[in-house]
């Protein structure tokens, strides 16, 4: 109510109080240090966070490894001329990551591995061993890791959600994306965010500014 009565333009990166809360929550969850002023960008939903990430990090013709079945993001990548390389995970193996196939999918055009956990639509929850494999694969090949964790709070059967951002070996090459649409059932508010190394967030902010200038201050509040 206070935000509605006293409207003002927030910084492009998002309300400082919201960015600070995001950084604080992630630091508690993962024991990593996150600078809310340099590493956090609040977006209009996770879909915009994905678009900003791909536009900032990848060029036309670049390839991204995508475990499948998966959520459809080709609407974004097709616009940017990025090729998704789908690597099938087998139902007979409960859709767990096939490490040999993922490693075999890397080419000279590969720029990133896409990690979605819990996985939409299979529900598979990546294990610590899965995440360490992805981190190692990315490090050995100089790849980015795009981690879509929109379903981080939809965990059942005593499983535990783990973020690859929490692995020291992956921290400086990971873009973490989360969504208040799923985590807090706030789809109409259109709030998502990304966390990335400070070295690339400046470019992401510039792309975001030319889309929106800044996000909705009332929804952010």
Beta strands, then each sheet from edge to edge (+ up, - down):
strand 1: 40-43
strand 2: 63-68
strand 3: 83-88
strand 4: 110-116
strand 5: 144-148
strand 6: 174-179
strand 7: 192-195
sheet 1: 1+ 7- 6+ 5+ 4+ 2+ 3+
end
